Amino acid sequence: MSDLTTTTGTWVIDPSHTTLGFQARHAMIAKVRGRFSEFEGSFVLDGASPDKSTARLTIQAASIDTRTPDRDAHLKSPDFLDADAFPTLDFVSTGVKQTGDTSFVVTGDLTIRGTTRSVDIDFELLGVNPDPWGGTRIGFEGSTEISRKDFGLTWNVAIEGGGVLVGDKVKIELDVEAVLQA
């Protein structure tokens, strides 16, 4: 897909066909995966000049889901996301660079728990297709890795065998489907 003109326009993320997931090490031996279920976002793409594209995303911190209610409650607490004091995680792009025919790096400001850091997210354009309802949809997958300590998420417990209960690195995985706005 070297012709990106079909990507030009304003797109709104379809939450029912999008997954905002993450994974982190637990007890130095396993990966715990989770996702956020409540979010909204949009992006404005310029197929002729991808570097002029922009994106924004707002995630409800309390919508974190690791399929374990006790863990989710802890992640929402002041030990981690402090969802009552910081109800959203926010991303606002500051730059887009095309790195291949369908690959891009989106740089932006990620705010978690009131701390903002610049992050680079690698994205791959999966395609643009009409849907059965007369609309047009676009799909991307992306990923990045952050240090949770960079965002003030420092809670941890030392484990007897060495190491800590919760790893510092968090891998973020994004499977995004969006609808073109008329």
C-alpha positions, -999 to +999 in steps of 0.1 A: +000+000+000+024+027-012-005+050-021-017+064+012-043+088-002-071+065+011-059+072+046-065+110+044-092+123+067-104+124+103-109+090+119-126+082+152-115+051+171-141+023+173-138+010+209-157-022+201-131-032+176-100-018+193-078-033+220-055-012+242-035-038+260-004-041+281+019-066+297+043-065+326+065-091+344+052-106+376+075-122+402+103-121+376+090-153+360+057-146+342+038-119+322+006-105+334-016-091+306-044-066+308-063-040+288-083-008+292-120-011+282-131+026+282-114+051+259-119+075+231-096+089+205-092+102+170-066+110+144-063+132+114-042+116+087-026+133+057-018+105+032+002+129+010+023+142+040+021+117+069+043+140+090+013+164+091-009+138+108-020+140+144-036+117+170-051+119+205-063+093+229-080+094+263-082+063+285-103+059+316-079+047+343-106+029+362-114+007+332-082-013+337-089-051+334-065-079+341-093-104+348-085-104+385-107-080+405-083-078+435-053-069+412-074-045+393-085-027+425-048-025+435-038-011+401-065+016+405-053+025+439-027+052+449+000+025+447-003+025+409-026+046+387-045+064+415-076+065+393-096+087+417-070+115+416-059+109+380-090+096+362-074+095+327-043+084+308-037+107+278-017+106+247-013+136+223+009+132+192+038+156+186+051+141+154+047+113+128+075+098+107+069+073+079+095+045+082+084+022+054+055+017+029+030+010+057+051+016+089+052+048+110+066+060+143+042+082+162+059+104+188+037+119+215+032+130+250+019+103+273+005+114+306+000+088+334-007+098+369+000+135+362+034+128+347+040+134+310+068+118+290+075+116+253+071+081+238+076+067+204+050+041+192+058+019+162+026+014+140+019-007+110-010+003+087-031-029+082-055-015+056-084+007+046-117-009+036-154-001+032-177-016+058-212-030+052-229+001+066-216+026+041-186+037+061-148+033+057-126+017+083-088+018+089-067-006+109-034-002+127-014-022+151+013-007+173+035-012+202+060+005+225+076-002+259+077+023+288+093+023+322+065+026+348+090+044+371+092+072+346+056+079+354+059+077+392+046+041+394+072+029+418+053+005+442+070-029+445+079-057+468+112-075+470+108-113+465+128-139+484+144-155+454+158-121+443+142-094+422+109-077+426+072-086+423+064-062+395+087-055+366+095-019+356+091-024+319+055-023+305+049-033+270+019-015+254+001-032+225-025-014+204-049-029+179-068+000+165-098+002+142-113+036+133-141+049+112-137+078+087-158+108+096-179+122+068 
